[in-house]
Amino acid sequence: MKINKSIIYYILFSFLVLGFFLYARFPSKVVENYLLSTIAERYPGTFLSLGSVGLSLPPGLKMKNILFGFKDNPEADIRLDSFKVRPRLLGYLAGHSSFAVGAVAYGGVMTGRIDFPRLRPEKNPNSAEIRIENLTLEKCDYLKETMGRQLSGKLSGVLSYHGASQLDFGIQNGSYQLLESLLGFNRLDFSKLEGRITLKDNLLKVNKLQLKGDKINLSLKGDVVLNPDFKSSAVNLSGTMEVATLNNKKLSMFITGTIGNVQTRYQ
């Protein structure tokens, strides 16, 4: 028993020493350069910068002060305070590669998993699920530049992928800037905005979009055919609207045109 215990203690000590030197001598600059060159090669129209790269506990990779964007529109960037990724043992035991991910950005957090069909993640993911909590939307330059208007509020929800992408979300205490006046409103202030949207290929399907506020309530559904130039994406939405100043009379509402040039009519 003494010999067996000694062997166990020696093995544990060896792992501790190995772990210490691995973390202490981790080639962070080499890994950073590899990540940057890989992104530049696979996605030449993008740019990426990293403040630092290192190991995290449980064993994984942690990056800080991340900036990602597109060269043709550098102002529409995405900034993360930190991002962690680590392998999920259960996924590998099931015969495919799986990673747990987590990020801190825009005052909120994102956590979830990404699964690939094989042990080596050479192809696109076959499933993923990311939970979003309390992201401050007005801090996101990418969202403002892409939509061409300001959207504010705290975003929470679940983004999932199983052959098609789906986002179930809720935004609390925010506002949506209008490019043209809507019954005297230049923006829509709301206490809650809830929705479910799905994306497959270039078709964005709005299954549910409900806005609730003191002055106006909206309920919409329909499709958006996405264009590489997002502001040129074709819109076809319909639903109902109630306005407090009209004694909450229910109006039918139709939104057509493009994201950058919306046309609205009522009945």
PyMOL commands that set and color helices and strands:
alter all, ss='L'
color gray80, all
select helices_A, chain A and resi 2-24+28-42+89-93+137-139+141-147+230-232+244-246
alter helices_A, ss='H'
color red, helices_A
select strands_A, chain A and resi 46-56+60-70+73-87+98-105+108-115+127-136+151-161+165-182+185-200+203-212+216-225+234-243+249-258+261-266
alter strands_A, ss='S'
color yellow, strands_A
deselect
rebuild
show_as cartoon
